Amino acid sequence: MIRQMTDHEVNLVARIWHRSGLAEYTYLPSFQALSESEALAIFNQIIAAECEVWVEVHNGVIRGFIALKGSYIDRLYVDPPYLRHGIGSNLLRHAKALQPEGLELHTHVQNRRARAVYERFGFEAVKFDISPAPESVPDVEYHWRPS
């Protein structure tokens, strides 16, 4: 089931973001240096404050989330133990239903797993650039527009 995150789930979802980032972003020293308490603060003060956050829940367990700013996918993360269970795909389908006119996002060029998922869902790379500091690594902007 996909539903909006509740206020009492913010820290739980923030921990999923932190765990997932540590597992995926081995090429980002700034993320690898992020402590759990720093991650919780960032998630609470920026992501939860600025985005509409939807969670995927199965048997009472939150397994992933998508954070949207209108048609912009700000974050899409799946807890590492639940990768390759279709959770990211379900969250993308949900975002497409919420924003049938189209979606946009950025991801790192090195994030091959995410790029493959987005491309499988019809997202097209429209621009390659460098992400803002502190990351400052190659990134790619994707758009999805309905046919």
N, C-alpha and C positions, 0 to 999 in steps of 0.2 A: 504494500500500500504506500502511496505517496501522499504526504500531507504537509502543511506548513509546520515549521519548527515552533515549539512553544518556548516561552521565556525560561522555564526551568530546564530546558534541554540545551541551552546555549553552550555551556561548558563541555558537555558531552560531545557535541558536534565540533567544537573547537579542538578537542583532543583527536577526533578523527582527522581533521585537517592537518594537525601537527604530525601525527603518526604517518599519514599518507605522504606528506611532503618529505619527511625524513627518509622514507623508503624510496621515493621516486627521484628526488632532487639531489642526488649524490654529486652533481656538477655545480651546485649552488652553495658555496661556503657560508653565505649569509643565512640561508635557511638551516643548514646543518648546525650552525651556532645558536639557533633560536631555542631558548629554554621553553619548557612547557608553560611556565608562568607568563613569559613574554608572549607566547602564542595565544594563550587565553586572553590576555589584555588586548592584543591586536584584533583578535576575532570579535571580542565584545565591543570594542570602541570603533572599529571600522567596518568589518564585514557584516555583523549582525545589525549594526546601527544604520548602514547604508543600503542593505540588500533585503530582498524578500527571499527567505531561505526555506527551501522545501527539502524534506527528508524522506528517504526510503526506509520503511520499517517492515520487518518480518518477524513474526512471533515476539513482538515487543522490543526487538533489537534494532536500533538505528544502524544501518549498514552503509549509508552514503548520503550525500546531499548535493544540492545545486543551489547556488546563490545568484539571484537575478537582479539586475538594475534595469527594469523595463525589458528591452529586447537584448540586453547585453548579459552574456553569461560571465559573471565575475569569477565564479569558482565552481568546479565540479570535481568532487572527490569521493572515492569509495574506500572504505576501511580495508587495509591490505588483506586481512583474512578472507574477504568477500570478493576479491577481484575475480573477474571472469565468470560471474554468476548472472550477468545481464543487468546489473544494477545501474551502471552508467548509461546503458542503452535505454532503460526505463525512464531514467531521469531526463535524458535528452528528448525522448518522445513526449514527456510531460511538458518540457519547456516549449517544444514546437506547438503543442496544443494551446498553451497559454499565449504564445506569440505567433499566430499563424501567418503574420505578414513577413516574418523573418527574424533571424538571430545573428548576433555577432559575438566574437570572442577573440582573445589572444592566448597563445600558449608558447612555450619555449620550443625552438626548433629541435632541441635534443629530446624533447618529450615525445618520443616516437609512438608509444602506446596510445597516448591521448590523440595524437595526430591521426593515427590509423582509425580510431573510433569516429572522430569528427568527419573524416573523409568518407567513411562507410555510410554515415548519415547524411551525406550530400553537402557537407560544408566545403567551400572552395577557398583556397588560400588566395588572398587578394593583395597582401603586402608583407614584405619581410623587412625587419628593422632590428633595433636593439632595445631591449626592455629597459625601463627606467632604473636608476640606482635604487637600492644597493645591488640589485642583480646584475644589470648591465651585460646581459647575454643575448645572443641572437633569438628573436622571437618572430612569430608569424601571426598575422591577423586573418581570421576566417570569417566568412559570411555564409549563412544559409538563407536562401530565398526559395519559396515554394515554386513549383513548376508552373 
